């Protein structure tokens, strides 16, 4: 009985958090920018250049980080003992092109 109450309580907390993210387009301000950058990089590898809005992978990652309000000072990331570069902020801003909402959303 207590186990079921705990499961329902956790499910409710998750549902409330998801609702806030979707309705307010809010990002997790406690997220690790390096981890988010790596996830964006792996996502961008699966996209075609057209789906990235003509941006390189590095520019795409920077653009998405700026859009999410994360990693303003992040220039590179470390993952699995390897180092990967992220485009500087001014590069993404100058290269950003208007594209459809489906291309540029972080939650697509």
HELIX and SHEET records of a PDB file:
HELIX    1   1 UNK A    2  UNK A   24  1                                  23    
HELIX    2   2 UNK A   33  UNK A   45  1                                  13    
HELIX    3   3 UNK A   57  UNK A   68  1                                  12    
HELIX    4   4 UNK A   89  UNK A   95  1                                   7    
HELIX    5   5 UNK A  101  UNK A  104  1                                   4    
SHEET    1   A 2 UNK A  76  UNK A  79  0                                        
SHEET    2   A 2 UNK A  82  UNK A  85 -1                                        
END                                                                             
